[in-house]
């Protein structure tokens, strides 16, 4: 076998960093800074801490205000089954669950991450933009009068009003066109297209 007839080996691609590959595979969702919530929490914690310091200094100087004695007496003498205790506990529990929910969820649900082009770069597309692009694709089909789109992270539901078309043929045509359009959006998670036809007479 001559040198020209010998099979050529494919050039080995340089193995990238594992973190870079992970960033390419799994782009992060957009996290909301939640500045208002952080400021509210800081204000509340600062107020409680300042009150505690004030009462401590006042007690050392033997100038504790009367309202502090009244509050301490109310806490010690009231039973835990009192209504105001229950209301305070429920409010505190609801606020705590709300803060935990904000801490565990990224927020900015209207932003959909795109496929990353670099490890340190992330781009986003709004759900409204993705829905408009899918809607225009559906309106380009013959017989389609109107289309309403709802886009989530995993699914795109289109309710299409049509006339003068075979529903099976139109459904197949729309699914193929919308799947191609969804792939062309370059979203990190391509939504599943769900087409629901409705005849114009049923509007």
Secondary structure, DSSP 8 states (H G I E B T S, - for coil): --TTTS-----------HHHHHHHHS--------HHHHHHHHHHHHHHHHHHHHHHHHHHTT---HHHHHHHHHHHHS-TTSHHHHHHHHHHHHHHHHHHHHHHS---TTEEEB--SBTTB--EEEHHHHHHHHHHHHHTSTTEEEEEEEE-SSEEEEEEEE-SS-HHHHHHHHHHHHHHHHHHTTBSS--EEEEEEEEGGG-
